[in-house]
Amino acid sequence: MSDNEAQRVFQVVDSFDPGEFVRLLAEDARMVFGNAEPMVGRNAIAEGLRIFFATIAGLAHRVVRTWQVDADTIAETEVTYRRLDGKDVSVVAVSIWRTRDDGLISDYRVFVDLAPVYAV
């Protein structure tokens, strides 16, 4: 996956549309966000994203660097979250995903500390 493709993935994430994001995924994809329980399947992932998105007002990723290792993409990003109170908080995140031969993502993992986003 090229940097442009990684940018495209994050543009879809930043669209705040779980339905659009899951179109990038295989039907049986697995997603793990931080230390949360894995979500398996497009429907479960879309619902998990809807629940998460209800806790923030928006988000924007800036890709710092990407690495490609076979079918795996590793992306270091700075993510700016818009809190429900209107304040912006930026944190560093790493996302790792595996892409199948058909271009769909089969495994997606996000490593991030969201404590600053929810701090009072």
C-alpha distances in whole Angstrom, upper triangle without the diagonal:
4,7,8,6,7,10,10,10,13,15,15,17,19,20,22,22,22,22,19,17,18,17,13,15,16,20,20,18,19,18,20,21,23,26,26,27,24,23,23,22,21,25,25,22,23,26,25,23,27,29,27,26,30,31,29,29,26,23,20,17,17,14,15,13,9,9,7,9,9,8,8,7,10,11,14,16,19,20,23,25,28,31,33,36,34,33,30,28,25,24,21,18,16,13,12,10,10,8,11,11,12,9,11,11,14,14,14,16,17,19,22,25,27,30,31,29,32,35,38
4,5,5,6,9,10,11,13,14,16,17,18,20,23,23,23,23,20,18,20,19,15,17,19,23,24,21,22,21,23,23,24,28,28,29,26,26,26,25,24,27,28,24,25,28,27,25,28,30,28,27,31,31,29,29,25,22,19,16,15,12,13,11,8,9,8,11,12,11,11,9,11,11,14,15,18,20,23,25,28,31,33,36,33,32,29,28,24,23,21,19,16,15,14,13,13,12,15,15,15,12,14,14,17,17,17,18,19,21,22,26,27,31,30,29,33,35,38
4,5,5,6,9,10,11,12,14,15,16,18,21,22,22,23,20,18,20,19,16,18,21,24,25,22,22,21,22,22,23,26,27,29,26,26,26,26,24,28,28,24,25,28,26,24,27,29,26,25,29,29,27,27,23,19,16,13,12,8,10,8,7,9,9,13,15,14,13,10,10,9,11,12,15,16,19,22,25,28,31,33,30,29,25,24,21,20,18,16,14,13,13,13,15,14,17,18,18,15,16,16,19,18,17,18,17,19,20,24,25,28,28,27,30,32,35
4,5,5,6,9,10,10,12,14,15,16,19,20,21,21,18,16,19,18,15,18,20,24,25,22,23,22,23,23,25,28,28,30,27,26,26,26,24,27,27,24,24,27,26,23,26,28,26,25,28,29,26,26,22,19,16,13,12,10,13,11,10,12,12,16,17,16,15,12,13,12,14,14,16,17,20,22,24,28,30,32,30,29,26,25,22,22,20,18,17,15,16,15,16,15,18,18,18,14,16,16,19,19,18,19,19,21,22,26,26,30,29,27,31,33,36
4,5,5,6,9,10,11,13,14,15,18,18,18,19,15,14,16,14,11,14,16,20,21,18,20,19,21,21,23,26,26,27,24,23,23,22,20,23,24,21,21,24,24,21,24,26,24,23,27,27,25,25,21,19,16,14,13,11,14,13,10,12,11,14,15,13,12,10,12,11,14,14,17,17,20,22,24,27,30,32,30,29,26,25,23,22,20,18,16,14,13,12,13,11,14,15,14,10,12,12,16,16,15,17,17,20,21,25,25,29,29,27,30,33,36
4,5,5,6,9,10,11,12,14,16,17,17,18,15,13,15,15,12,14,17,20,21,18,18,17,18,18,19,23,23,24,22,21,22,21,20,23,23,19,20,23,22,19,22,24,21,21,24,25,23,23,19,16,13,11,10,8,11,10,8,10,10,14,15,13,11,8,9,7,10,10,13,14,17,19,22,24,27,29,27,27,23,22,19,18,16,14,12,10,10,10,12,11,15,16,16,12,13,12,15,15,12,14,14,16,17,21,22,25,25,24,27,29,32
4,5,5,6,9,10,10,12,15,16,17,18,15,13,16,16,13,16,19,22,23,20,21,19,20,19,21,24,25,26,24,23,24,23,21,24,24,20,20,23,22,19,21,24,21,20,24,24,21,21,17,14,11,9,8,7,10,11,10,13,14,17,18,17,15,12,12,10,11,10,13,13,15,17,20,23,25,28,25,24,21,20,18,18,16,14,14,12,13,13,15,15,18,19,19,15,15,15,18,18,15,16,15,18,18,21,22,25,24,23,26,28,31
4,5,5,6,9,10,11,13,14,15,15,12,10,13,13,10,13,17,20,21,18,20,18,20,19,22,25,25,26,23,22,22,21,19,21,22,19,18,21,21,18,20,23,21,19,23,24,21,21,17,15,12,11,12,11,14,14,13,15,15,18,19,17,16,13,14,12,15,13,15,15,17,18,20,23,26,28,26,26,22,22,20,20,19,17,16,14,15,13,15,14,17,18,16,13,13,13,17,17,15,17,16,19,20,23,23,27,26,24,27,30,33
4,6,5,6,9,10,12,12,12,13,10,8,11,11,8,11,14,17,18,15,16,14,16,16,18,22,21,22,20,18,19,18,16,18,19,15,15,18,18,15,17,20,18,17,20,21,19,19,16,13,12,10,12,11,14,14,12,14,14,17,18,15,14,11,12,11,13,12,14,14,16,17,19,22,24,27,25,25,22,21,19,18,17,14,13,11,12,10,12,12,15,17,15,12,11,10,14,13,11,13,13,16,17,20,20,24,24,22,25,28,31
4,5,5,6,8,10,12,12,14,11,9,12,13,11,13,17,19,21,17,17,15,16,15,17,20,20,22,20,19,20,20,17,20,20,16,16,18,17,14,16,19,16,15,18,19,17,16,13,10,8,6,8,8,12,13,12,15,16,19,20,18,16,13,12,10,11,9,11,10,12,13,16,19,21,24,21,21,18,17,15,15,14,12,12,10,12,12,15,15,18,20,19,16,15,13,16,15,12,13,12,15,15,18,18,21,21,19,22,24,27
4,5,5,6,9,10,12,13,10,9,13,13,12,15,18,21,22,19,20,18,19,18,20,24,23,25,23,21,22,21,18,20,21,17,16,19,19,15,17,19,17,15,19,19,17,16,12,10,8,8,10,11,14,15,15,18,19,22,23,20,19,16,16,13,15,12,13,12,13,14,16,19,21,23,21,21,18,18,17,17,17,15,16,14,16,15,18,17,20,22,20,17,16,15,19,18,16,17,16,18,18,21,20,23,23,20,23,26,28
4,5,5,7,7,9,10,7,6,9,10,9,12,15,17,19,17,17,16,17,16,19,23,22,23,21,19,19,18,15,17,18,14,13,16,16,12,14,17,15,13,17,18,16,16,12,11,10,10,13,13,17,18,17,19,20,22,23,20,19,16,17,15,16,15,16,14,15,15,17,19,21,24,22,22,20,20,19,19,19,16,16,14,16,15,17,16,18,20,18,15,14,13,16,16,14,16,15,18,18,21,20,24,23,21,23,26,29
4,5,6,7,8,10,8,6,10,11,10,12,16,17,19,16,16,13,15,13,16,19,18,20,18,16,18,17,14,16,16,12,11,14,13,10,12,14,12,10,14,15,13,13,10,8,8,8,12,13,16,17,16,19,20,22,23,20,18,16,16,13,15,13,13,11,12,12,14,16,18,21,19,20,17,17,16,16,16,13,14,12,14,13,16,16,19,22,20,17,15,13,16,15,12,13,12,15,15,18,16,20,20,17,20,23,25
4,5,8,10,12,10,9,13,14,14,16,20,21,22,20,20,17,18,15,18,21,20,22,21,19,21,20,18,19,19,15,14,16,15,12,13,15,13,10,14,15,12,11,7,6,5,7,10,12,16,17,18,21,22,24,26,23,21,18,18,15,15,12,12,10,10,10,11,14,16,19,17,17,14,15,14,15,15,14,15,14,17,17,20,20,23,25,23,20,18,17,20,19,16,16,14,17,16,18,16,20,19,16,19,22,24
4,5,8,10,8,9,12,13,13,16,19,21,22,20,20,18,20,18,20,24,22,24,22,20,21,20,17,18,19,16,13,16,16,12,12,15,14,11,14,15,13,12,9,8,9,11,14,15,19,21,21,23,24,27,28,25,23,20,21,18,19,16,16,13,13,13,13,16,17,20,18,19,17,18,17,18,19,18,19,17,19,19,21,21,23,25,23,20,18,18,21,20,17,19,17,20,19,21,19,23,22,19,21,24,26
4,6,9,9,8,12,13,14,16,19,20,21,19,19,17,18,16,18,21,20,21,20,18,20,19,16,16,16,13,11,13,12,9,9,12,10,7,10,12,10,9,7,8,10,12,15,17,21,22,22,25,26,28,29,26,24,21,21,19,20,17,17,13,13,11,12,14,14,17,16,17,16,17,17,18,19,17,19,17,19,19,22,22,24,26,24,21,19,18,20,20,17,18,16,19,18,19,17,20,20,17,18,22,24
4,5,5,6,9,10,12,14,17,17,19,17,18,16,18,17,20,22,20,21,20,17,18,16,13,13,14,12,9,11,12,9,8,12,12,9,11,14,13,12,11,11,13,15,18,19,23,24,23,26,26,28,28,25,24,22,22,20,22,19,20,17,17,15,15,17,17,21,19,21,20,20,20,21,22,20,20,18,20,19,21,20,22,25,22,20,17,17,19,19,17,18,17,20,20,22,20,23,23,20,21,25,27
4,5,5,6,9,10,11,14,14,16,14,14,13,15,14,18,20,17,18,16,13,14,13,9,10,10,8,5,8,9,6,6,10,10,9,11,14,14,14,13,13,15,16,19,20,23,24,23,25,25,27,27,23,22,21,21,20,21,20,20,17,18,16,17,18,18,22,21,23,21,21,21,21,22,19,19,17,18,17,19,19,20,23,21,18,15,15,16,16,14,16,15,19,19,21,19,22,23,20,21,25,27
4,5,5,7,9,10,13,12,15,14,15,15,17,17,21,23,20,20,18,15,15,12,9,9,11,9,6,9,11,9,9,13,14,12,15,17,17,17,16,16,18,18,22,22,26,26,25,27,26,28,27,24,23,22,23,22,24,22,23,21,21,20,20,22,22,25,25,26,25,25,25,25,25,22,22,19,20,18,19,19,20,22,19,17,15,14,16,17,16,18,18,22,22,25,23,26,27,24,25,29,31
4,6,5,7,10,13,13,16,14,16,15,18,18,21,24,22,22,20,17,17,14,11,12,14,11,9,12,14,11,12,15,15,14,16,19,18,18,15,15,16,16,19,20,23,24,22,24,24,26,25,22,21,20,21,20,22,20,22,19,20,19,20,22,22,26,25,26,24,24,24,24,24,21,21,18,19,17,18,17,18,20,18,15,13,13,16,17,15,18,18,21,22,25,23,27,27,24,26,29,31
4,5,6,7,11,12,14,12,13,12,14,14,18,20,19,19,16,14,14,12,9,11,12,9,8,11,12,9,11,14,14,13,16,18,17,17,15,14,14,14,17,17,21,21,19,21,21,22,22,19,18,16,18,17,19,17,19,17,18,18,19,21,22,25,24,25,23,23,22,21,21,18,17,14,15,13,15,14,16,18,16,14,11,10,13,13,11,14,14,18,19,21,20,24,25,22,24,27,30
4,5,5,8,8,11,9,11,10,14,14,18,20,18,18,15,12,11,9,6,8,10,7,6,10,11,10,12,15,15,14,17,19,19,20,18,17,18,18,21,20,24,23,21,22,21,23,22,19,18,17,19,18,21,20,22,20,21,20,22,23,24,28,27,28,26,25,24,24,23,20,19,16,16,13,14,13,15,17,15,13,10,9,11,12,11,14,15,19,20,23,22,26,27,24,25,29,32
4,5,8,9,12,11,13,14,17,18,22,24,22,21,18,15,14,11,8,11,13,11,10,14,15,13,15,18,18,17,20,23,22,22,20,19,19,19,22,21,25,24,22,23,22,23,22,18,18,18,20,20,22,22,24,22,24,23,24,26,27,30,29,30,28,28,27,26,25,22,21,18,17,15,15,13,14,15,13,11,8,9,11,13,13,16,18,22,23,26,25,29,30,27,29,32,35
4,7,9,12,10,12,12,15,16,20,22,21,21,17,15,14,12,9,13,14,12,11,15,16,14,16,19,18,18,21,23,22,23,20,18,18,17,19,18,21,21,18,19,18,19,18,15,15,14,16,16,19,19,21,20,22,22,24,26,27,31,29,30,27,27,25,24,23,20,18,15,14,11,11,10,11,13,11,8,6,6,9,11,11,14,16,19,21,24,24,28,29,26,28,32,34
4,6,8,6,9,10,13,15,19,21,19,18,15,12,11,9,7,11,12,9,10,14,14,13,16,18,18,18,21,23,23,24,21,20,20,19,21,20,23,22,19,20,18,19,18,14,14,14,16,17,20,20,23,21,24,23,25,27,28,32,31,31,29,28,26,25,24,20,18,15,13,10,10,9,9,12,10,9,5,5,6,8,9,12,15,18,21,24,24,27,29,27,28,32,35
4,5,5,9,11,15,17,21,22,20,19,15,13,10,8,7,11,12,11,13,16,16,16,18,21,21,21,24,26,26,27,25,24,24,23,25,23,26,25,22,22,19,20,18,14,15,16,18,20,23,23,26,25,27,27,29,30,31,35,34,35,32,31,30,28,27,23,21,17,15,12,10,9,8,11,9,9,5,6,5,9,11,14,17,21,23,27,27,30,32,30,31,35,37
4,6,9,12,15,18,22,23,20,18,15,12,9,6,6,9,10,10,11,14,15,16,18,20,20,21,24,26,26,28,26,25,26,25,27,26,29,28,25,25,23,23,21,18,18,19,22,23,26,26,28,27,29,28,30,31,31,35,35,35,33,33,31,30,29,25,23,20,18,15,14,13,12,14,12,12,9,9,8,11,13,16,19,23,25,28,28,31,33,31,31,35,38
4,7,10,13,16,20,20,18,16,12,10,6,4,7,9,10,10,12,14,15,16,18,20,20,22,24,26,27,28,27,26,26,25,28,27,29,28,25,24,23,22,21,17,17,19,21,22,25,26,28,27,29,28,30,31,32,36,35,36,34,33,31,29,28,24,22,19,17,14,13,13,12,15,14,14,10,10,7,9,12,15,18,21,24,26,27,30,32,30,31,34,37
4,7,10,13,17,18,16,14,10,8,6,5,7,10,10,8,11,14,13,14,17,18,18,20,22,24,24,26,24,23,23,22,24,23,25,24,21,21,19,19,18,14,14,15,17,18,21,22,25,23,26,25,27,28,29,33,33,33,31,29,28,26,24,21,18,15,13,10,10,10,10,14,13,12,9,7,4,6,8,11,14,17,20,23,23,27,29,27,28,31,34
4,7,10,13,14,12,10,7,6,4,6,8,11,9,8,11,13,12,13,16,17,16,18,21,22,23,25,23,22,23,21,24,22,24,23,21,21,19,19,19,15,14,15,16,18,20,21,23,22,24,24,26,27,28,31,31,31,29,27,26,24,22,18,17,13,12,10,10,12,13,16,16,15,12,9,6,5,6,8,12,15,17,20,21,24,26,25,25,29,32
4,7,10,11,10,9,6,5,6,8,9,11,9,7,10,12,10,10,14,14,13,15,18,19,19,22,20,18,19,18,21,20,22,21,19,19,19,19,19,16,14,14,14,15,17,18,20,18,21,20,23,23,25,28,28,28,25,24,22,20,19,15,14,11,10,9,11,13,15,18,18,16,13,10,8,6,5,6,8,11,14,17,17,20,22,21,22,25,28
4,6,7,6,7,5,6,9,12,13,14,11,9,13,13,10,11,15,14,13,15,18,18,18,21,20,18,19,18,20,20,21,21,19,19,20,20,20,18,15,15,14,15,16,17,19,17,20,19,22,22,23,27,27,26,24,22,20,18,17,13,12,10,10,10,13,15,18,21,22,19,16,13,12,8,6,5,6,9,11,13,14,17,20,19,19,22,26
4,6,6,8,7,9,12,14,15,16,13,10,13,13,10,10,13,12,10,13,15,14,15,18,17,15,16,15,18,18,19,20,19,20,20,21,22,20,17,16,15,14,15,15,16,14,16,15,18,18,20,23,23,22,20,18,17,15,14,11,11,9,11,12,15,17,20,24,24,21,18,15,14,11,8,6,5,7,8,10,10,14,16,15,16,19,22
4,6,9,9,12,15,18,18,19,16,14,16,16,13,13,16,15,12,15,17,15,16,19,18,16,18,16,19,18,19,20,19,20,21,22,23,21,18,17,15,15,14,14,15,14,16,15,19,18,20,23,23,22,20,17,16,13,12,10,10,10,12,14,17,20,23,26,27,24,22,18,17,14,11,8,6,5,6,7,9,11,14,14,14,17,20
4,7,9,12,15,18,19,20,16,15,18,17,13,15,18,16,14,17,19,17,18,22,21,20,21,20,22,22,23,23,22,23,24,24,25,23,20,20,18,18,18,18,19,18,20,18,21,21,22,25,26,25,23,20,19,16,16,13,13,13,14,16,19,22,24,28,29,26,24,20,19,15,13,10,9,8,9,9,11,12,16,16,16,18,21
4,6,9,12,15,17,17,13,12,15,14,10,12,15,13,11,15,16,15,17,21,20,19,21,21,23,23,24,25,24,24,25,25,26,24,21,21,19,20,20,20,20,19,20,19,21,20,21,24,25,25,23,21,20,18,18,15,15,14,15,16,19,22,24,28,28,26,23,19,18,15,13,10,10,10,11,12,12,14,17,16,16,19,22
4,6,10,13,15,15,11,11,14,13,10,13,15,14,13,17,18,18,20,23,23,22,24,23,26,26,27,27,25,26,26,25,26,24,21,21,21,21,22,22,23,22,23,22,24,23,24,27,28,28,27,24,24,21,21,18,18,16,16,17,18,21,23,27,27,25,22,18,16,14,13,11,12,13,14,15,16,17,21,20,19,22,25
4,6,10,12,13,9,9,13,12,10,12,15,14,14,17,19,19,21,24,23,22,23,22,25,24,26,25,23,24,23,23,23,20,18,19,19,20,21,21,23,21,24,22,25,24,25,29,29,29,27,25,24,22,21,18,17,14,14,14,15,18,19,23,23,21,18,15,13,10,10,9,11,13,15,17,17,20,23,21,21,24,28
4,7,9,9,6,6,9,9,7,10,13,12,13,15,17,18,20,22,21,21,22,22,25,24,26,26,24,24,24,24,24,21,19,19,20,20,22,22,24,21,24,22,24,24,25,28,29,29,27,26,25,23,22,19,18,15,15,14,15,17,18,22,21,20,16,14,12,10,10,10,12,15,17,19,18,21,24,22,22,25,28
4,7,8,6,7,10,11,10,12,15,15,16,18,20,21,23,25,24,23,24,24,27,26,28,27,25,25,24,23,23,19,18,19,20,21,24,24,26,24,26,25,27,27,28,31,32,32,30,29,28,26,25,21,20,17,16,14,14,16,16,19,19,18,14,12,10,9,10,12,14,17,20,22,22,25,27,25,26,29,32
4,6,5,6,9,10,11,12,14,16,17,18,20,22,23,25,24,23,24,24,27,26,29,28,26,26,24,24,23,20,19,20,21,22,25,25,27,25,27,25,27,28,28,32,32,33,31,30,29,27,27,23,22,18,17,15,15,15,15,18,17,16,13,11,9,10,11,14,16,20,22,24,24,27,29,27,27,31,34
4,6,5,6,9,10,10,12,14,15,16,18,20,21,23,21,21,22,22,25,25,28,27,25,25,24,25,24,20,20,20,21,22,24,24,26,23,25,24,25,26,26,30,30,31,29,28,28,26,26,22,21,18,17,15,15,15,15,18,16,15,12,11,10,11,12,14,16,20,22,24,23,27,28,26,27,30,33
4,5,5,6,9,10,11,12,14,15,17,19,21,22,21,22,23,24,27,27,30,30,28,29,28,28,27,24,23,23,24,24,27,26,27,25,26,24,25,25,25,29,29,30,29,29,28,27,27,24,24,20,20,18,19,19,19,22,20,19,15,15,14,15,15,17,18,22,23,25,24,27,29,26,26,30,32
4,6,5,6,9,10,11,12,14,16,17,19,21,21,21,23,23,26,26,29,29,27,28,27,27,27,24,22,23,23,23,25,25,26,23,25,23,24,24,24,28,28,29,28,27,27,26,25,22,22,19,19,17,18,19,20,23,21,20,17,15,14,14,13,15,16,19,20,22,21,24,26,24,24,27,30
4,5,5,6,9,10,10,12,14,16,17,19,18,18,19,19,23,23,25,25,24,24,24,25,25,21,20,19,20,20,22,21,22,20,21,20,21,22,22,26,26,27,25,24,24,22,22,19,18,15,16,14,16,16,18,21,20,18,14,12,12,11,10,12,13,16,17,20,19,22,24,21,22,25,28
4,5,5,6,9,10,10,12,15,16,17,16,16,18,19,22,23,26,26,25,26,26,27,27,23,22,21,22,21,23,22,23,20,21,19,20,20,20,24,24,25,24,24,24,23,23,20,20,17,18,17,18,18,20,23,21,19,15,14,14,14,13,15,15,18,19,21,20,23,24,21,22,25,28
4,5,5,6,9,10,11,13,15,17,17,18,20,21,25,25,28,29,28,29,29,30,30,26,25,24,24,24,25,24,24,21,22,19,20,20,19,23,24,25,24,24,24,24,24,22,22,19,20,19,21,22,23,26,24,23,19,17,17,17,15,16,16,19,20,21,19,22,24,21,20,24,26
4,5,5,6,9,10,11,13,16,15,16,18,19,23,23,26,27,25,27,27,28,28,25,23,22,22,21,22,21,22,19,20,17,18,18,18,22,22,23,22,21,22,21,21,18,19,17,18,17,20,21,22,26,25,23,19,17,16,15,13,13,13,16,16,17,16,18,20,18,18,21,24
4,5,5,6,8,10,11,13,12,12,15,16,19,20,23,24,23,25,25,27,27,24,22,21,20,19,20,19,19,16,17,14,15,16,16,20,20,21,19,19,19,18,19,17,17,15,17,16,19,20,22,25,24,21,18,16,16,15,13,13,12,15,15,17,15,18,19,16,17,20,23
4,5,5,6,9,10,12,12,13,16,18,22,23,26,27,27,29,29,30,31,28,26,24,24,23,23,21,21,18,18,15,16,15,15,19,19,20,20,20,21,21,22,20,21,19,21,20,22,23,25,28,26,24,21,19,20,19,17,17,16,19,18,19,17,19,20,17,17,21,23
4,6,5,7,10,12,13,14,18,19,23,24,27,28,28,30,30,32,32,29,27,26,25,24,24,22,22,18,18,15,16,14,14,17,19,20,19,19,20,20,21,20,21,19,21,21,24,25,27,30,29,27,23,21,21,20,17,17,16,18,17,18,15,17,19,15,15,19,20
4,5,6,7,10,11,11,15,16,20,21,24,25,25,27,28,29,30,27,25,23,22,21,21,19,18,15,15,12,13,12,12,16,16,17,16,16,17,16,18,16,18,16,19,19,22,24,26,29,28,26,23,20,21,19,16,15,13,15,14,14,11,14,15,12,12,16,18
4,5,5,7,7,9,12,15,18,20,23,25,25,27,28,30,31,28,26,24,23,21,21,18,18,14,13,10,10,10,10,14,14,15,15,15,16,16,18,17,19,17,20,20,23,24,27,30,28,25,23,21,22,20,17,17,15,17,15,16,13,15,16,12,13,17,18
4,6,7,9,12,15,18,22,24,26,28,28,31,32,34,35,32,29,28,27,25,24,22,21,17,16,12,12,10,9,13,14,15,16,16,18,19,21,20,22,21,24,24,27,28,30,33,32,29,26,24,25,23,21,20,18,20,18,18,15,16,17,13,13,16,17
4,7,9,11,15,17,21,23,25,27,28,30,32,33,35,32,29,27,26,24,23,20,19,15,14,10,10,8,7,10,12,13,13,14,16,16,19,18,20,20,23,24,27,29,31,34,33,30,27,25,26,24,21,20,17,18,16,15,11,13,13,10,9,13,14
4,6,8,12,14,18,20,23,25,26,29,30,32,34,31,28,26,25,22,21,18,16,13,11,7,6,5,5,9,9,10,10,11,13,14,17,16,19,19,22,23,27,28,31,34,33,29,27,25,26,24,21,20,17,18,15,15,11,13,12,9,9,12,14
4,7,11,14,17,20,23,26,26,30,31,34,35,33,30,27,26,23,22,19,17,13,11,8,5,5,5,8,7,9,10,11,14,16,18,18,21,21,24,25,28,29,32,35,33,30,28,26,28,26,23,22,19,20,18,18,14,16,15,11,12,15,16
4,7,11,14,17,19,22,23,26,28,30,32,29,27,24,23,20,19,16,14,10,8,6,5,7,9,11,9,11,9,11,12,14,16,16,18,18,21,22,25,26,29,32,30,27,25,23,25,24,20,20,17,18,16,17,14,16,15,11,13,16,18
4,7,10,13,16,18,19,23,24,27,29,26,24,21,19,16,15,12,10,7,5,4,6,9,11,14,12,11,9,9,9,11,13,12,15,15,18,19,23,24,27,29,28,25,23,21,23,22,18,17,14,16,14,15,12,15,14,11,14,16,18
4,7,10,13,15,17,20,22,25,27,25,22,19,18,14,13,10,8,6,5,7,8,12,15,16,14,13,10,10,9,11,12,12,14,14,17,18,22,22,26,28,27,23,22,21,23,21,18,17,15,16,14,16,14,17,16,13,16,19,21
4,6,9,12,13,16,18,21,24,22,19,16,14,10,10,6,6,4,6,9,12,15,18,20,17,16,13,12,9,10,10,9,11,11,14,16,19,20,23,26,25,21,21,19,21,19,16,15,13,14,13,15,14,17,16,14,18,20,23
4,6,9,11,15,18,21,23,22,19,16,14,10,9,5,5,6,8,11,14,17,21,22,19,18,14,13,10,11,10,10,11,12,15,17,20,21,25,26,26,22,22,20,23,21,18,17,15,15,14,16,16,19,18,17,20,22,25
4,6,7,11,14,17,20,19,16,12,11,7,6,4,7,9,11,14,17,20,24,25,23,21,17,16,13,12,10,10,10,10,13,15,17,18,22,24,24,20,20,18,21,19,16,16,14,14,14,17,18,21,20,19,23,24,27
4,7,11,14,17,20,20,17,13,11,7,5,5,7,10,13,16,19,22,26,27,25,22,19,17,13,12,9,10,10,12,14,16,19,20,24,26,26,23,23,21,23,21,18,17,15,15,15,17,18,21,20,20,23,25,28
4,7,10,14,17,17,14,11,8,6,5,7,10,13,16,19,22,25,29,30,28,26,22,20,16,15,12,11,10,11,12,14,17,18,22,23,24,21,21,19,21,20,17,16,15,15,16,19,20,23,22,22,26,27,31
4,7,10,13,13,10,7,6,4,6,9,12,15,18,21,24,27,30,32,30,28,24,22,19,17,14,12,10,10,10,11,13,14,18,19,21,17,18,16,18,17,15,14,14,14,16,19,21,24,24,24,27,29,32
4,7,10,11,8,6,5,7,9,12,16,18,21,24,27,30,33,35,33,31,28,25,22,20,16,14,11,11,9,11,12,13,17,18,20,17,18,16,18,16,15,15,15,15,18,21,23,26,27,27,30,31,35
4,6,7,6,5,6,9,12,15,18,20,24,26,29,32,35,37,35,34,30,28,25,22,19,17,13,12,10,10,10,11,14,15,17,14,16,14,16,15,14,15,16,17,20,23,26,29,29,29,32,34,37
4,6,5,6,8,11,14,17,21,23,27,28,32,34,37,39,38,36,33,31,27,25,21,18,15,13,10,10,9,11,13,14,17,15,16,14,15,14,15,15,17,18,21,25,27,30,31,31,34,35,39
4,6,8,11,14,17,20,24,25,29,31,34,36,39,41,40,39,35,33,30,27,24,21,18,16,12,11,9,9,10,11,14,13,14,13,14,14,15,16,19,20,24,27,29,33,34,33,36,38,42
4,7,10,13,17,19,23,24,27,29,32,34,36,39,38,37,34,32,29,26,23,20,16,14,10,8,5,5,7,8,11,10,11,10,10,11,12,14,17,19,22,26,28,31,32,31,34,36,40
4,7,10,13,16,20,21,24,26,29,31,33,36,35,34,30,28,25,23,20,16,13,10,7,6,4,6,9,11,14,12,12,10,10,9,10,11,13,15,18,22,24,27,28,28,30,33,36
4,6,10,13,16,17,21,23,26,28,31,33,32,31,27,25,22,20,17,14,10,8,6,5,6,8,11,14,15,12,12,10,12,10,10,10,12,14,16,20,22,25,26,25,28,30,34
4,7,10,13,15,19,20,24,26,29,31,30,28,25,23,19,17,13,11,7,6,5,7,9,11,15,17,19,16,16,13,14,12,10,10,10,11,13,17,19,22,23,23,26,28,31
4,6,10,12,15,17,21,23,26,28,27,25,21,19,16,14,11,8,6,5,6,9,12,13,17,19,20,17,17,14,16,14,11,11,10,10,12,16,17,21,21,20,23,25,29
4,7,10,13,16,19,21,25,27,25,23,19,17,13,11,7,6,5,7,9,12,15,17,21,23,24,21,20,18,19,17,14,12,10,10,10,13,15,18,18,18,21,23,26
4,6,10,12,16,18,22,23,21,19,16,14,10,8,6,5,6,8,11,14,17,19,23,25,25,22,21,18,20,18,15,13,10,10,10,13,14,17,16,15,19,21,24
4,7,10,13,16,19,20,18,16,12,10,6,6,5,6,9,11,14,17,21,22,26,28,29,25,24,21,23,21,17,16,12,12,10,12,12,15,13,13,17,18,21
4,6,10,12,16,17,15,14,10,8,5,5,6,7,10,11,15,17,21,22,26,28,28,25,23,21,23,20,17,15,12,12,9,11,10,13,12,10,14,16,19
4,7,9,13,14,12,10,6,5,4,7,9,10,13,15,18,20,24,25,29,32,31,27,26,24,26,23,20,18,15,15,12,12,11,13,11,9,13,14,17
4,6,9,11,10,8,6,5,6,8,11,12,15,16,19,21,25,26,30,32,32,28,26,24,26,23,20,18,15,15,12,12,9,12,10,7,10,12,14
4,7,8,6,6,5,7,9,11,15,15,19,19,23,24,28,29,32,35,34,31,29,27,28,26,23,21,18,19,16,15,12,14,12,8,11,13,14
4,5,5,5,6,7,11,13,16,17,20,21,25,26,30,31,34,37,36,33,31,28,30,27,24,22,19,19,16,15,11,12,10,7,8,10,11
4,5,7,9,11,14,16,20,20,23,24,27,28,32,33,36,39,38,34,32,30,31,29,26,25,22,22,19,18,14,14,13,10,9,12,12
4,6,9,11,15,17,21,22,25,26,30,31,35,36,39,42,41,38,35,33,35,33,29,27,24,24,21,19,16,15,13,11,10,11,10
4,7,10,13,16,20,21,24,25,29,30,34,35,38,41,40,36,34,32,34,32,28,27,24,24,21,20,16,17,14,11,12,13,13
4,7,10,13,17,19,22,24,28,29,33,34,38,41,40,36,34,32,34,31,28,26,23,22,19,17,14,14,11,9,11,11,11
4,7,10,14,16,19,21,24,26,30,31,35,37,37,33,32,29,31,29,25,23,20,19,16,15,13,13,10,8,11,12,13
4,7,10,13,16,18,22,24,28,30,33,36,36,32,31,28,30,27,23,21,17,16,13,12,10,10,7,6,9,10,12
4,7,10,13,15,19,22,26,27,31,34,33,30,29,26,28,25,21,19,15,14,11,11,10,11,8,8,12,12,15
4,6,10,13,16,19,23,25,29,32,32,28,27,24,25,22,19,16,12,11,8,7,8,9,8,8,12,13,16
4,7,10,14,17,20,23,27,29,30,26,25,22,23,20,17,14,11,9,7,8,10,12,11,12,15,16,19
4,7,10,13,17,19,23,26,26,23,22,19,20,17,13,10,7,6,5,8,9,12,13,13,16,17,21
4,7,10,14,16,20,23,24,20,19,16,17,14,11,8,6,5,7,10,12,16,16,16,19,21,24
4,7,10,13,16,19,20,17,16,12,13,10,7,6,4,6,9,12,14,17,18,18,20,23,26
4,7,10,14,17,18,15,14,10,11,8,6,5,7,8,12,15,17,21,22,21,24,26,30
4,7,10,13,14,11,10,7,7,5,4,6,9,11,15,18,20,23,24,24,26,28,32
4,7,10,11,9,8,6,6,5,7,9,12,15,18,22,23,27,28,27,29,32,36
4,7,8,6,6,4,6,8,9,12,15,18,21,25,26,29,31,29,32,34,38
4,5,5,5,6,6,9,12,15,18,21,24,28,29,33,34,33,35,38,41
4,5,7,9,10,13,15,19,22,25,28,31,32,36,37,36,38,41,44
4,6,9,10,14,16,19,22,25,28,32,32,36,37,35,37,41,44
4,7,9,12,13,17,19,22,25,29,29,33,34,32,34,38,41
4,6,9,11,15,17,21,23,27,27,31,32,30,32,35,38
4,6,7,11,13,17,20,23,24,27,29,27,29,32,35
4,7,10,14,17,20,23,24,28,29,28,29,33,36
4,7,10,13,17,20,21,24,26,25,27,30,33
4,7,10,13,17,18,21,23,21,23,26,30
4,7,10,13,15,18,20,19,21,23,27
4,6,10,11,15,16,15,17,20,23
4,7,10,13,14,14,16,18,22
4,6,9,10,11,13,15,18
4,6,7,9,10,11,15
4,6,5,7,9,12
4,5,5,6,10
4,5,5,9
4,6,9
4,6
4
